[in-house]
Amino acid sequence: MALKVKLMKSFSGSSEDMLATIRGLGLKKFGDERLLKDTPAVRGMVFKVKHLVSLETVSQEAPAPKRRKPRKIVARDRALERLAAKAKA
């Protein structure tokens, strides 16, 4: 089970607390839609901004969040790969 959350109204003029909640849900701009796991934490966040979002329960599973490496680590790995390629050549 998953929740489909869509930002239906503008969040301009909202408090910092609500803006942080909207960002925490992964919604960035008007009309954005996210498929999230149905957990008590997510339901609480949606309840906090229920006047700005629409909520729909869907039967499909929410995708696992992707983790990205910090920019410094990616640059370091690329540099090491280039050095290894030069050493082989």
N, C-alpha and C positions, 0 to 999 in steps of 0.2 A: 504494500500500500504506500502511496505517496500523496503529497499535497501539491496541487498546482496553484501557485500564488502569482497574482498579476497586479501590478501597480495601476490602479484605475483613476486616481485623482492626483493632482499636483501636490507635492509636499512642501511647496514654498510657504514660509511663515510658520512651519512646524518647529517644535522645540528641538534642541540638540539631542535630547534623549530619543525622540522619534526618528530623527535623521540617522542616528547610529543604529537603530533597530532596522530601518529600511536597508541600510548598507549591509548589516549583518545577515539579512535575508538574501542578499545578492542582487537587489534591485537597484539599478543606477538611474534610469530615466523613465519617464512616463510611458506606459505601455509594455514595459519589460515583464517577462514571464519566466518563472523558475519552477522546476520540479524538485521538491525537497522531501526528505524522509519525514514520515509522520511520527514525530517525537513530541513529548510534552514541552520541551524547550522551544521548538519551532512553533507549536500551537500557541504558546504564551507570547511569543514575539508577534505572531499574526494578530492575536487578541489585542495587543497594545496599539496596533495601527489598523484596526479593523475598518475604520472609516475611510482609509486610503487604498485598501487592497480588496481584491475579490479572492475567495478561497473555494477550491473545488477538490474533492477527493477523487483520485483516479486509481485504477487497479494495477497499473504498471509500476515498476520499481524505479526509484530515483537513481540517477547515475552517481557513481562514486566521485567525490571531489578530486580534482587533479592537483598534485603538489608540484610546485615549481621551485627550482634551486635559485638562490640569490644570484644577482647579476655578477658579483665578484667571483663566485664559484664557477659559473658558466664560463667566464672569460679565462680563468685559470685552467680549466679542463681543456678548452680549445687551444691554449698556448702549449700545454703539455702534449696534445695530439700532434700539433705542428712540429714540435721538437722530435717526437718519436718518428714522424714521417721523414724528416730530414736525416735522422740517424740511419734509417733503413735504406735511403737512397744513396 
